[in-house]
Amino acid sequence: MLKTLSVWNFALIEKAEVEFGEGLNILTGETGAGKSILIEALGTVLGRRASTNLIRTGCEQLRVEAVFLLTPTDKARTILKSLDIDDEALDPDNKEMLVETIRLALNEALEQINQAYDEAEERITKKGGLF
């Protein structure tokens, strides 16, 4: 389950954090409020390629963090293991998983899972994302 989505310097958004609860969560707002930008940011942290055009004007990088609550049997854990992601990030007692993407203006990207940087973007994308 997605617990929080935090976004910095993504398109028009300087900084935003959205907390989600159990069950159905709905993003509402007027046209231009940023709903689609948040969905795009979520896609980016789940493995969709982010263009450097998404970096907010005047900034050197964008950053997206998503915190997920996982059960020991979550499909995401199986996918991460198949991608050879560090076992420390897969501790069965750890119910939260932090996934972070940082895209630099120099067209470089860093992917991080539970504070452990990993060059796993290509492997995650080939699998169709984490979830």
GURO-437947 format. One record per atom (N, C-alpha, C, O, CB): residue in one letter; residue number from 0; atom name; z, x, y. Coordinates in steps of 0.001 Angstrom, whole numbers. Glycine has a CB too. Layout:
<rs>
R, residu, num, atome, Z, X, Y
R, A, NUM, CA, Z, X, Y
...
</rs>
This chain:
<rs>
R, residu, num, atome, Z, X, Y
R, M, 0, N, 0, 845, -1172
R, M, 0, CA, 0, 0, 0
R, M, 0, C, 0, 891, 1237
R, M, 0, O, 749, 1865, 1304
R, M, 0, CB, 1217, -962, -3
R, L, 1, N, -837, 558, 2209
R, L, 1, CA, -863, 1270, 3477
R, L, 1, C, 389, 895, 4278
R, L, 1, O, 649, -282, 4529
R, L, 1, CB, -2164, 940, 4279
R, K, 2, N, 1153, 1907, 4669
R, K, 2, CA, 2385, 1671, 5428
R, K, 2, C, 2152, 1878, 6925
R, K, 2, O, 2513, 1021, 7732
R, K, 2, CB, 3509, 2603, 4933
R, T, 3, N, 1546, 3016, 7302
R, T, 3, CA, 1251, 3267, 8711
R, T, 3, C, -93, 3968, 8848
R, T, 3, O, -525, 4711, 7966
R, T, 3, CB, 2365, 4111, 9361
R, L, 4, N, -737, 3711, 9972
R, L, 4, CA, -1968, 4387, 10349
R, L, 4, C, -1749, 4922, 11756
R, L, 4, O, -1468, 4159, 12681
R, L, 4, CB, -3222, 3424, 10272
R, S, 5, N, -1878, 6231, 11916
R, S, 5, CA, -1702, 6875, 13217
R, S, 5, C, -3004, 7573, 13583
R, S, 5, O, -3614, 8249, 12755
R, S, 5, CB, -507, 7886, 13199
R, V, 6, N, -3421, 7400, 14840
R, V, 6, CA, -4716, 7891, 15289
R, V, 6, C, -4536, 8603, 16625
R, V, 6, O, -3869, 8086, 17522
R, V, 6, CB, -5746, 6729, 15410
R, W, 7, N, -5131, 9793, 16761
R, W, 7, CA, -5121, 10539, 18015
R, W, 7, C, -6545, 10959, 18358
R, W, 7, O, -7257, 11490, 17506
R, W, 7, CB, -4190, 11779, 17919
R, N, 8, N, -6963, 10726, 19595
R, N, 8, CA, -8247, 11199, 20123
R, N, 8, C, -9444, 10764, 19284
R, N, 8, O, -10391, 11527, 19092
R, N, 8, CB, -8232, 12701, 20222
R, F, 9, N, -9391, 9548, 18793
R, F, 9, CA, -10454, 8988, 17962
R, F, 9, C, -11225, 7976, 18802
R, F, 9, O, -10690, 6930, 19170
R, F, 9, CB, -9877, 8324, 16660
R, A, 10, N, -12488, 8293, 19105
R, A, 10, CA, -13340, 7432, 19939
R, A, 10, C, -12642, 7197, 21281
R, A, 10, O, -12399, 8150, 22021
R, A, 10, CB, -13642, 6066, 19221
R, L, 11, N, -12322, 5958, 21600
R, L, 11, CA, -11673, 5644, 22878
R, L, 11, C, -10150, 5700, 22811
R, L, 11, O, -9480, 5615, 23840
R, L, 11, CB, -12099, 4277, 23341
R, I, 12, N, -9606, 5840, 21620
R, I, 12, CA, -8155, 5788, 21437
R, I, 12, C, -7535, 7162, 21679
R, I, 12, O, -7877, 8136, 21009
R, I, 12, CB, -7804, 5286, 20021
R, E, 13, N, -6628, 7225, 22639
R, E, 13, CA, -5888, 8475, 22872
R, E, 13, C, -4809, 8631, 21804
R, E, 13, O, -4702, 9679, 21166
R, E, 13, CB, -5252, 8493, 24301
R, K, 14, N, -4011, 7577, 21614
R, K, 14, CA, -2972, 7593, 20585
R, K, 14, C, -2639, 6156, 20213
R, K, 14, O, -2442, 5305, 21080
R, K, 14, CB, -1697, 8354, 21075
R, A, 15, N, -2579, 5901, 18925
R, A, 15, CA, -2189, 4568, 18450
R, A, 15, C, -1510, 4708, 17097
R, A, 15, O, -1870, 5564, 16289
R, A, 15, CB, -3424, 3613, 18353
R, E, 16, N, -528, 3857, 16869
R, E, 16, CA, 132, 3798, 15563
R, E, 16, C, 301, 2336, 15190
R, E, 16, O, 801, 1530, 15975
R, E, 16, CB, 1517, 4540, 15579
R, V, 17, N, -126, 2009, 13983
R, V, 17, CA, -25, 645, 13483
R, V, 17, C, 821, 678, 12218
R, V, 17, O, 557, 1463, 11307
R, V, 17, CB, -1440, 25, 13209
R, E, 18, N, 1833, -172, 12166
R, E, 18, CA, 2656, -293, 10969
R, E, 18, C, 2253, -1559, 10228
R, E, 18, O, 2029, -2605, 10838
R, E, 18, CB, 4173, -314, 11325
R, F, 19, N, 2164, -1453, 8908
R, F, 19, CA, 1766, -2576, 8067
R, F, 19, C, 2932, -2973, 7178
R, F, 19, O, 3725, -2128, 6761
R, F, 19, CB, 521, -2220, 7214
R, G, 20, N, 3029, -4254, 6896
R, G, 20, CA, 4071, -4762, 6018
R, G, 20, C, 3488, -5150, 4672
R, G, 20, O, 2282, -5043, 4449
R, G, 20, CB, 4778, -5955, 6656
R, E, 21, N, 4346, -5598, 3786
R, E, 21, CA, 3889, -6066, 2477
R, E, 21, C, 3059, -7322, 2648
R, E, 21, O, 3260, -8083, 3594
R, E, 21, CB, 5083, -6332, 1533
R, G, 22, N, 2132, -7537, 1739
R, G, 22, CA, 1303, -8732, 1792
R, G, 22, C, 109, -8559, 2714
R, G, 22, O, -323, -7439, 2986
R, G, 22, CB, 2125, -9913, 2238
R, L, 23, N, -411, -9659, 3183
R, L, 23, CA, -1599, -9676, 4026
R, L, 23, C, -1273, -9233, 5450
R, L, 23, O, -328, -9726, 6065
R, L, 23, CB, -2218, -11070, 4038
R, N, 24, N, -2065, -8302, 5960
R, N, 24, CA, -1960, -7848, 7348
R, N, 24, C, -3300, -8103, 8017
R, N, 24, O, -4345, -7820, 7432
R, N, 24, CB, -1558, -6329, 7436
R, I, 25, N, -3284, -8629, 9223
R, I, 25, CA, -4515, -8982, 9925
R, I, 25, C, -4517, -8297, 11291
R, I, 25, O, -3538, -8363, 12035
R, I, 25, CB, -4653, -10533, 10078
R, L, 26, N, -5641, -7633, 11608
R, L, 26, CA, -5826, -7052, 12930
R, L, 26, C, -6525, -8085, 13800
R, L, 26, O, -7624, -8534, 13474
R, L, 26, CB, -6644, -5717, 12864
R, T, 27, N, -5901, -8457, 14889
R, T, 27, CA, -6515, -9419, 15798
R, T, 27, C, -6533, -8834, 17204
R, T, 27, O, -5790, -7901, 17508
R, T, 27, CB, -5755, -10775, 15775
R, G, 28, N, -7371, -9380, 18039
R, G, 28, CA, -7427, -8937, 19428
R, G, 28, C, -8766, -9290, 20040
R, G, 28, O, -9701, -9694, 19349
R, G, 28, CB, -7180, -7430, 19528
R, E, 29, N, -8838, -9133, 21330
R, E, 29, CA, -10064, -9453, 22053
R, E, 29, C, -11159, -8458, 21721
R, E, 29, O, -10895, -7390, 21168
R, E, 29, CB, -9810, -9472, 23559
R, T, 30, N, -12383, -8812, 22058
R, T, 30, CA, -13511, -7917, 21905
R, T, 30, C, -13230, -6642, 22699
R, T, 30, O, -12838, -6696, 23865
R, T, 30, CB, -14831, -8594, 22374
R, G, 31, N, -13434, -5500, 22052
R, G, 31, CA, -13200, -4225, 22727
R, G, 31, C, -11776, -3719, 22638
R, G, 31, O, -11442, -2701, 23245
R, G, 31, CB, -13573, -4345, 24147
R, A, 32, N, -10927, -4416, 21890
R, A, 32, CA, -9516, -4016, 21801
R, A, 32, C, -9308, -2806, 20890
R, A, 32, O, -8257, -2169, 20958
R, A, 32, CB, -8678, -5182, 21297
R, G, 33, N, -10291, -2472, 20033
R, G, 33, CA, -10176, -1295, 19177
R, G, 33, C, -9996, -1586, 17699
R, G, 33, O, -9692, -673, 16932
R, G, 33, CB, -9049, -479, 19632
R, K, 34, N, -10176, -2831, 17277
R, K, 34, CA, -9995, -3170, 15857
R, K, 34, C, -10957, -2374, 14970
R, K, 34, O, -10548, -1795, 13964
R, K, 34, CB, -10206, -4682, 15636
R, S, 35, N, -12221, -2352, 15347
R, S, 35, CA, -13229, -1636, 14555
R, S, 35, C, -12978, -137, 14548
R, S, 35, O, -13246, 533, 13550
R, S, 35, CB, -14625, -1920, 15095
R, I, 36, N, -12468, 392, 15645
R, I, 36, CA, -12159, 1822, 15711
R, I, 36, C, -11045, 2156, 14725
R, I, 36, O, -11101, 3192, 14063
R, I, 36, CB, -11751, 2234, 17151
R, L, 37, N, -10038, 1300, 14615
R, L, 37, CA, -8963, 1531, 13647
R, L, 37, C, -9484, 1493, 12216
R, L, 37, O, -9070, 2298, 11382
R, L, 37, CB, -7856, 492, 13825
R, I, 38, N, -10394, 559, 11927
R, I, 38, CA, -10982, 477, 10584
R, I, 38, C, -11800, 1735, 10298
R, I, 38, O, -11737, 2274, 9193
R, I, 38, CB, -11872, -792, 10444
R, E, 39, N, -12560, 2204, 11275
R, E, 39, CA, -13333, 3446, 11139
R, E, 39, C, -12395, 4627, 10895
R, E, 39, O, -12688, 5485, 10062
R, E, 39, CB, -14198, 3697, 12405
R, A, 40, N, -11282, 4680, 11604
R, A, 40, CA, -10306, 5755, 11421
R, A, 40, C, -9725, 5725, 10011
R, A, 40, O, -9553, 6772, 9387
R, A, 40, CB, -9178, 5641, 12461
R, L, 41, N, -9426, 4544, 9513
R, L, 41, CA, -8908, 4422, 8149
R, L, 41, C, -9940, 4924, 7147
R, L, 41, O, -9598, 5639, 6205
R, L, 41, CB, -8526, 2957, 7838
R, G, 42, N, -11196, 4554, 7345
R, G, 42, CA, -12262, 5040, 6466
R, G, 42, C, -12358, 6554, 6474
R, G, 42, O, -12619, 7174, 5443
R, G, 42, CB, -13593, 4443, 6875
R, T, 43, N, -12148, 7143, 7637
R, T, 43, CA, -12209, 8598, 7766
R, T, 43, C, -11121, 9274, 6945
R, T, 43, O, -11386, 10256, 6251
R, T, 43, CB, -12086, 9006, 9231
R, V, 44, N, -9916, 8762, 7019
R, V, 44, CA, -8816, 9392, 6290
R, V, 44, C, -8939, 9145, 4779
R, V, 44, O, -8340, 9869, 3983
R, V, 44, CB, -7465, 8861, 6805
R, L, 45, N, -9704, 8140, 4388
R, L, 45, CA, -9913, 7859, 2969
R, L, 45, C, -11122, 8596, 2388
R, L, 45, O, -11443, 8438, 1210
R, L, 45, CB, -10082, 6373, 2764
R, G, 46, N, -11790, 9401, 3217
R, G, 46, CA, -12860, 10231, 2690
R, G, 46, C, -14221, 10034, 3316
R, G, 46, O, -15142, 10796, 3018
R, G, 46, CB, -12975, 10000, 1270
R, R, 47, N, -14386, 9039, 4177
R, R, 47, CA, -15664, 8862, 4856
R, R, 47, C, -15852, 10007, 5831
R, R, 47, O, -14907, 10408, 6510
R, R, 47, CB, -15735, 7491, 5586
R, R, 48, N, -17050, 10529, 5907
R, R, 48, CA, -17354, 11644, 6803
R, R, 48, C, -17230, 11200, 8263
R, R, 48, O, -17765, 10161, 8650
R, R, 48, CB, -18775, 12194, 6525
R, A, 49, N, -16526, 11990, 9061
R, A, 49, CA, -16336, 11684, 10478
R, A, 49, C, -17243, 12578, 11314
R, A, 49, O, -17206, 13801, 11186
R, A, 49, CB, -14852, 11869, 10893
R, S, 50, N, -18034, 11981, 12148
R, S, 50, CA, -18898, 12719, 13055
R, S, 50, C, -18070, 13302, 14189
R, S, 50, O, -17055, 12727, 14584
R, S, 50, CB, -20016, 11815, 13606
R, T, 51, N, -18505, 14447, 14714
R, T, 51, CA, -17819, 15013, 15873
R, T, 51, C, -17987, 14112, 17090
R, T, 51, O, -17253, 14257, 18068
R, T, 51, CB, -18349, 16423, 16178
R, N, 52, N, -18940, 13186, 17048
R, N, 52, CA, -19114, 12221, 18141
R, N, 52, C, -17913, 11288, 18270
R, N, 52, O, -17725, 10665, 19315
R, N, 52, CB, -20384, 11400, 17924
R, L, 53, N, -17107, 11185, 17228
R, L, 53, CA, -15928, 10319, 17265
R, L, 53, C, -14744, 10952, 17998
R, L, 53, O, -13760, 10272, 18291
R, L, 53, CB, -15514, 9964, 15858
R, I, 54, N, -14838, 12255, 18297
R, I, 54, CA, -13765, 12918, 19030
R, I, 54, C, -13786, 12412, 20470
R, I, 54, O, -14818, 12429, 21140
R, I, 54, CB, -13917, 14477, 18977
R, R, 55, N, -12638, 11970, 20919
R, R, 55, CA, -12518, 11417, 22275
R, R, 55, C, -13036, 12411, 23313
R, R, 55, O, -12760, 13607, 23222
R, R, 55, CB, -11051, 11047, 22580
R, T, 56, N, -13774, 11923, 24286
R, T, 56, CA, -14348, 12765, 25333
R, T, 56, C, -13261, 13599, 26005
R, T, 56, O, -12219, 13083, 26409
R, T, 56, CB, -15081, 11904, 26376
R, G, 57, N, -13528, 14902, 26117
R, G, 57, CA, -12582, 15813, 26751
R, G, 57, C, -11573, 16426, 25802
R, G, 57, O, -10751, 17239, 26224
R, G, 57, CB, -11861, 15104, 27823
R, C, 58, N, -11615, 16053, 24523
R, C, 58, CA, -10661, 16566, 23531
R, C, 58, C, -11363, 17516, 22564
R, C, 58, O, -12580, 17447, 22391
R, C, 58, CB, -10001, 15400, 22752
R, E, 59, N, -10598, 18394, 21942
R, E, 59, CA, -11155, 19370, 21012
R, E, 59, C, -11092, 18914, 19566
R, E, 59, O, -11779, 19478, 18714
R, E, 59, CB, -10436, 20675, 21154
R, Q, 60, N, -10282, 17905, 19270
R, Q, 60, CA, -10164, 17443, 17891
R, Q, 60, C, -9691, 16005, 17857
R, Q, 60, O, -9118, 15496, 18821
R, Q, 60, CB, -9206, 18335, 17098
R, L, 61, N, -9943, 15356, 16724
R, L, 61, CA, -9338, 14053, 16455
R, L, 61, C, -8418, 14228, 15261
R, L, 61, O, -8556, 15172, 14483
R, L, 61, CB, -10426, 12943, 16187
R, R, 62, N, -7484, 13308, 15129
R, R, 62, CA, -6537, 13371, 14013
R, R, 62, C, -6222, 11958, 13567
R, R, 62, O, -5994, 11070, 14390
R, R, 62, CB, -5233, 14130, 14411
R, V, 63, N, -6210, 11755, 12251
R, V, 63, CA, -5862, 10462, 11675
R, V, 63, C, -4874, 10713, 10541
R, V, 63, O, -5107, 11567, 9686
R, V, 63, CB, -7137, 9692, 11166
R, E, 64, N, -3788, 9977, 10536
R, E, 64, CA, -2806, 10045, 9448
R, E, 64, C, -2611, 8652, 8874
R, E, 64, O, -2545, 7666, 9608
R, E, 64, CB, -1447, 10631, 9945
R, A, 65, N, -2522, 8587, 7568
R, A, 65, CA, -2199, 7332, 6888
R, A, 65, C, -1075, 7613, 5903
R, A, 65, O, -1139, 8573, 5135
R, A, 65, CB, -3456, 6727, 6161
R, V, 66, N, -55, 6780, 5925
R, V, 66, CA, 1048, 6901, 4972
R, V, 66, C, 939, 5728, 4008
R, V, 66, O, 900, 4569, 4419
R, V, 66, CB, 2454, 6924, 5700
R, F, 67, N, 891, 6047, 2722
R, F, 67, CA, 780, 5034, 1676
R, F, 67, C, 2048, 5024, 841
R, F, 67, O, 2629, 6075, 569
R, F, 67, CB, -456, 5292, 785
R, L, 68, N, 2474, 3843, 437
R, L, 68, CA, 3565, 3707, -529
R, L, 68, C, 2913, 3607, -1905
R, L, 68, O, 2056, 2753, -2130
R, L, 68, CB, 4483, 2442, -219
R, L, 69, N, 3320, 4480, -2821
R, L, 69, CA, 2715, 4529, -4144
R, L, 69, C, 3734, 4213, -5221
R, L, 69, O, 4925, 4490, -5077
R, L, 69, CB, 2095, 5895, -4396
R, T, 70, N, 3254, 3638, -6281
R, T, 70, CA, 4067, 3472, -7486
R, T, 70, C, 3702, 4614, -8425
R, T, 70, O, 2650, 5231, -8259
R, T, 70, CB, 3833, 2058, -8169
R, P, 71, N, 4546, 4906, -9403
R, P, 71, CA, 4228, 6002, -10333
R, P, 71, C, 2910, 5792, -11080
R, P, 71, O, 2318, 6761, -11554
R, P, 71, CB, 5352, 6161, -11337
R, T, 72, N, 2444, 4563, -11193
R, T, 72, CA, 1218, 4302, -11952
R, T, 72, C, 13, 3996, -11064
R, T, 72, O, -1016, 3544, -11567
R, T, 72, CB, 1444, 3152, -12898
R, D, 73, N, 119, 4232, -9760
R, D, 73, CA, -987, 3955, -8849
R, D, 73, C, -2250, 4708, -9253
R, D, 73, O, -2194, 5860, -9684
R, D, 73, CB, -599, 4321, -7424
R, K, 74, N, -3389, 4035, -9106
R, K, 74, CA, -4686, 4644, -9397
R, K, 74, C, -4905, 5892, -8540
R, K, 74, O, -5524, 6853, -8998
R, K, 74, CB, -5822, 3629, -9161
R, A, 75, N, -4412, 5889, -7320
R, A, 75, CA, -4585, 7033, -6423
R, A, 75, C, -3993, 8301, -7029
R, A, 75, O, -4559, 9382, -6867
R, A, 75, CB, -3937, 6749, -5062
R, R, 76, N, -2868, 8186, -7722
R, R, 76, CA, -2262, 9368, -8357
R, R, 76, C, -3194, 9949, -9419
R, R, 76, O, -3327, 11168, -9523
R, R, 76, CB, -897, 9005, -8990
R, T, 77, N, -3833, 9099, -10198
R, T, 77, CA, -4763, 9549, -11229
R, T, 77, C, -5958, 10254, -10606
R, T, 77, O, -6398, 11293, -11098
R, T, 77, CB, -5233, 8368, -12083
R, I, 78, N, -6481, 9691, -9522
R, I, 78, CA, -7624, 10294, -8834
R, I, 78, C, -7237, 11656, -8271
R, I, 78, O, -7993, 12618, -8409
R, I, 78, CB, -8134, 9371, -7704
R, L, 79, N, -6073, 11749, -7641
R, L, 79, CA, -5634, 13025, -7078
R, L, 79, C, -5477, 14083, -8167
R, L, 79, O, -5869, 15234, -7975
R, L, 79, CB, -4312, 12847, -6325
R, K, 80, N, -4913, 13705, -9294
R, K, 80, CA, -4768, 14651, -10411
R, K, 80, C, -6135, 15121, -10890
R, K, 80, O, -6310, 16299, -11201
R, K, 80, CB, -3988, 14005, -11579
R, S, 81, N, -7105, 14213, -10953
R, S, 81, CA, -8450, 14580, -11404
R, S, 81, C, -9145, 15514, -10415
R, S, 81, O, -10085, 16217, -10787
R, S, 81, CB, -9295, 13325, -11611
R, L, 82, N, -8689, 15528, -9153
R, L, 82, CA, -9256, 16402, -8127
R, L, 82, C, -8497, 17719, -8012
R, L, 82, O, -8759, 18520, -7115
R, L, 82, CB, -9259, 15695, -6785
R, D, 83, N, -7546, 17939, -8938
R, D, 83, CA, -6725, 19151, -8938
R, D, 83, C, -5926, 19317, -7650
R, D, 83, O, -5742, 20432, -7163
R, D, 83, CB, -7601, 20366, -9149
R, I, 84, N, -5452, 18196, -7103
R, I, 84, CA, -4580, 18263, -5935
R, I, 84, C, -3204, 18727, -6411
R, I, 84, O, -2735, 18300, -7466
R, I, 84, CB, -4494, 16872, -5198
R, D, 85, N, -2568, 19584, -5649
R, D, 85, CA, -1282, 20184, -5975
R, D, 85, C, -305, 19159, -6557
R, D, 85, O, -85, 18100, -5969
R, D, 85, CB, -681, 20828, -4737
R, D, 86, N, 275, 19477, -7708
R, D, 86, CA, 1218, 18565, -8372
R, D, 86, C, 2423, 18235, -7503
R, D, 86, O, 3008, 17161, -7646
R, D, 86, CB, 1691, 19170, -9678
R, E, 87, N, 2805, 19140, -6604
R, E, 87, CA, 3949, 18870, -5732
R, E, 87, C, 3719, 17611, -4898
R, E, 87, O, 4651, 16862, -4607
R, E, 87, CB, 4215, 20071, -4812
R, A, 88, N, 2451, 17394, -4519
R, A, 88, CA, 2113, 16213, -3727
R, A, 88, C, 2156, 14944, -4571
R, A, 88, O, 2101, 13837, -4036
R, A, 88, CB, 732, 16374, -3099
R, L, 89, N, 2254, 15103, -5884
R, L, 89, CA, 2208, 13953, -6787
R, L, 89, C, 3552, 13670, -7446
R, L, 89, O, 3596, 12980, -8464
R, L, 89, CB, 1163, 14178, -7852
R, D, 90, N, 4624, 14171, -6907
R, D, 90, CA, 5957, 13943, -7445
R, D, 90, C, 6162, 12451, -7694
R, D, 90, O, 6081, 11661, -6754
R, D, 90, CB, 7039, 14490, -6484
R, P, 91, N, 6428, 12040, -8950
R, P, 91, CA, 6570, 10615, -9250
R, P, 91, C, 7693, 9935, -8485
R, P, 91, O, 7662, 8721, -8289
R, P, 91, CB, 6798, 10432, -10711
R, D, 92, N, 8691, 10708, -8048
R, D, 92, CA, 9787, 10118, -7286
R, D, 92, C, 9433, 9937, -5813
R, D, 92, O, 10124, 9222, -5089
R, D, 92, CB, 11027, 10980, -7412
R, N, 93, N, 8360, 10583, -5374
R, N, 93, CA, 7935, 10473, -3980
R, N, 93, C, 7105, 9210, -3833
R, N, 93, O, 5972, 9145, -4311
R, N, 93, CB, 7127, 11732, -3527
R, K, 94, N, 7662, 8219, -3180
R, K, 94, CA, 6978, 6939, -3047
R, K, 94, C, 6010, 6915, -1860
R, K, 94, O, 5201, 5995, -1741
R, K, 94, CB, 7996, 5826, -2901
R, E, 95, N, 6089, 7918, -985
R, E, 95, CA, 5189, 7968, 159
R, E, 95, C, 4198, 9110, 4
R, E, 95, O, 4553, 10208, -423
R, E, 95, CB, 5979, 8120, 1462
R, M, 96, N, 2961, 8835, 355
R, M, 96, CA, 1933, 9871, 350
R, M, 96, C, 1288, 9882, 1726
R, M, 96, O, 771, 8863, 2185
R, M, 96, CB, 867, 9627, -780
R, L, 97, N, 1318, 11040, 2387
R, L, 97, CA, 703, 11209, 3689
R, L, 97, C, -675, 11824, 3493
R, L, 97, O, -804, 12888, 2888
R, L, 97, CB, 1584, 12088, 4620
R, V, 98, N, -1710, 11154, 4006
R, V, 98, CA, -3074, 11687, 3976
R, V, 98, C, -3478, 11889, 5428
R, V, 98, O, -3370, 10973, 6243
R, V, 98, CB, -4084, 10719, 3209
R, E, 99, N, -3942, 13087, 5749
R, E, 99, CA, -4280, 13415, 7128
R, E, 99, C, -5658, 14051, 7196
R, E, 99, O, -6014, 14870, 6350
R, E, 99, CB, -3228, 14352, 7736
R, T, 100, N, -6428, 13672, 8203
R, T, 100, CA, -7718, 14282, 8490
R, T, 100, C, -7702, 14798, 9917
R, T, 100, O, -7292, 14092, 10838
R, T, 100, CB, -8880, 13275, 8275
R, I, 101, N, -8146, 16020, 10094
R, I, 101, CA, -8320, 16591, 11425
R, I, 101, C, -9767, 17047, 11510
R, I, 101, O, -10219, 17849, 10693
R, I, 101, CB, -7313, 17784, 11700
R, R, 102, N, -10488, 16539, 12490
R, R, 102, CA, -11888, 16930, 12707
R, R, 102, C, -11937, 17688, 14021
R, R, 102, O, -11517, 17178, 15060
R, R, 102, CB, -12859, 15676, 12727
R, L, 103, N, -12459, 18923, 13971
R, L, 103, CA, -12554, 19753, 15157
R, L, 103, C, -13928, 19613, 15787
R, L, 103, O, -14899, 19298, 15099
R, L, 103, CB, -12267, 21215, 14817
R, A, 104, N, -14018, 19846, 17087
R, A, 104, CA, -15292, 19749, 17806
R, A, 104, C, -16304, 20741, 17269
R, A, 104, O, -17507, 20539, 17439
R, A, 104, CB, -15083, 19978, 19298
R, L, 105, N, -15853, 21807, 16628
R, L, 105, CA, -16746, 22822, 16071
R, L, 105, C, -17325, 22391, 14725
R, L, 105, O, -17872, 23214, 13990
R, L, 105, CB, -16004, 24144, 15915
R, N, 106, N, -17206, 21097, 14403
R, N, 106, CA, -17709, 20508, 13162
R, N, 106, C, -16992, 21057, 11931
R, N, 106, O, -17589, 21192, 10863
R, N, 106, CB, -19202, 20756, 13037
R, E, 107, N, -15722, 21368, 12089
R, E, 107, CA, -14882, 21771, 10971
R, E, 107, C, -13889, 20657, 10705
R, E, 107, O, -13505, 19924, 11616
R, E, 107, CB, -14154, 23120, 11260
R, A, 108, N, -13476, 20533, 9454
R, A, 108, CA, -12521, 19487, 9098
R, A, 108, C, -11429, 20052, 8206
R, A, 108, O, -11668, 20953, 7402
R, A, 108, CB, -13229, 18316, 8399
R, L, 109, N, -10238, 19514, 8358
R, L, 109, CA, -9117, 19846, 7492
R, L, 109, C, -8632, 18556, 6859
R, L, 109, O, -8462, 17546, 7542
R, L, 109, CB, -7969, 20564, 8278
R, E, 110, N, -8412, 18593, 5570
R, E, 110, CA, -7861, 17453, 4850
R, E, 110, C, -6489, 17876, 4338
R, E, 110, O, -6321, 18995, 3855
R, E, 110, CB, -8807, 16987, 3670
R, Q, 111, N, -5532, 17000, 4442
R, Q, 111, CA, -4177, 17337, 4026
R, Q, 111, C, -3585, 16161, 3275
R, Q, 111, O, -3735, 15009, 3680
R, Q, 111, CB, -3294, 17713, 5240
R, I, 112, N, -2914, 16462, 2180
R, I, 112, CA, -2207, 15430, 1420
R, I, 112, C, -779, 15916, 1242
R, I, 112, O, -535, 16968, 652
R, I, 112, CB, -2900, 15139, 25
R, N, 113, N, 157, 15139, 1759
R, N, 113, CA, 1586, 15484, 1705
R, N, 113, C, 1858, 16898, 2185
R, N, 113, O, 2532, 17676, 1511
R, N, 113, CB, 2109, 15324, 292
R, Q, 114, N, 1322, 17227, 3368
R, Q, 114, CA, 1568, 18493, 4046
R, Q, 114, C, 911, 19695, 3382
R, Q, 114, O, 1138, 20820, 3826
R, Q, 114, CB, 3027, 18727, 4133
R, A, 115, N, 110, 19508, 2342
R, A, 115, CA, -548, 20631, 1672
R, A, 115, C, -2038, 20590, 1996
R, A, 115, O, -2758, 19725, 1497
R, A, 115, CB, -311, 20585, 126
R, Y, 116, N, -2508, 21526, 2836
R, Y, 116, CA, -3923, 21545, 3182
R, Y, 116, C, -4737, 21842, 1940
R, Y, 116, O, -4366, 22679, 1118
R, Y, 116, CB, -4213, 22584, 4284
R, D, 117, N, -5840, 21150, 1819
R, D, 117, CA, -6700, 21275, 657
R, D, 117, C, -8124, 21047, 1126
R, D, 117, O, -8375, 20151, 1931
R, D, 117, CB, -6300, 20269, -474
R, E, 118, N, -9045, 21834, 641
R, E, 118, CA, -10443, 21629, 980
R, E, 118, C, -11029, 20630, -11
R, E, 118, O, -11980, 20940, -728
R, E, 118, CB, -11236, 22974, 964
R, A, 119, N, -10462, 19444, -45
R, A, 119, CA, -10812, 18441, -1047
R, A, 119, C, -11738, 17367, -516
R, A, 119, O, -12073, 16439, -1253
R, A, 119, CB, -9572, 17802, -1581
R, E, 120, N, -12163, 17454, 727
R, E, 120, CA, -12967, 16385, 1327
R, E, 120, C, -14195, 16072, 482
R, E, 120, O, -14477, 14906, 203
R, E, 120, CB, -13398, 16772, 2744
R, E, 121, N, -14925, 17106, 73
R, E, 121, CA, -16152, 16882, -695
R, E, 121, C, -15840, 16250, -2049
R, E, 121, O, -16546, 15341, -2485
R, E, 121, CB, -16912, 18206, -892
R, R, 122, N, -14783, 16725, -2720
R, R, 122, CA, -14411, 16161, -4019
R, R, 122, C, -13963, 14709, -3889
R, R, 122, O, -14300, 13881, -4735
R, R, 122, CB, -13300, 16993, -4660
R, I, 123, N, -13208, 14393, -2840
R, I, 123, CA, -12749, 13022, -2624
R, I, 123, C, -13938, 12115, -2331
R, I, 123, O, -14026, 11009, -2866
R, I, 123, CB, -11725, 12963, -1466
R, T, 124, N, -14858, 12583, -1480
R, T, 124, CA, -16028, 11777, -1120
R, T, 124, C, -16894, 11523, -2332
R, T, 124, O, -17387, 10408, -2504
R, T, 124, CB, -16847, 12463, -27
R, K, 125, N, -17098, 12513, -3177
R, K, 125, CA, -17917, 12336, -4378
R, K, 125, C, -17325, 11293, -5312
R, K, 125, O, -18059, 10594, -6010
R, K, 125, CB, -18069, 13660, -5113
R, K, 126, N, -16015, 11187, -5330
R, K, 126, CA, -15339, 10190, -6176
R, K, 126, C, -15343, 8810, -5544
R, K, 126, O, -14893, 7848, -6166
R, K, 126, CB, -13905, 10618, -6453
R, G, 127, N, -15845, 8693, -4311
R, G, 127, CA, -15882, 7392, -3634
R, G, 127, C, -14635, 7133, -2817
R, G, 127, O, -14346, 5979, -2501
R, G, 127, CB, -16060, 6284, -4643
R, G, 128, N, -13890, 8155, -2465
R, G, 128, CA, -12671, 7976, -1679
R, G, 128, C, -11455, 7961, -2575
R, G, 128, O, -11560, 8019, -3800
R, G, 128, CB, -12737, 6690, -865
R, L, 129, N, -10300, 7882, -1944
R, L, 129, CA, -9054, 7888, -2709
R, L, 129, C, -8739, 6561, -3351
R, L, 129, O, -8135, 6523, -4423
R, L, 129, CB, -7922, 8283, -1831
R, F, 130, N, -9142, 5445, -2707
R, F, 130, CA, -8734, 4141, -3205
R, F, 130, C, -9927, 3279, -3507
R, F, 130, O, -9770, 2137, -3940
R, F, 130, CB, -7837, 3448, -2214
</rs>
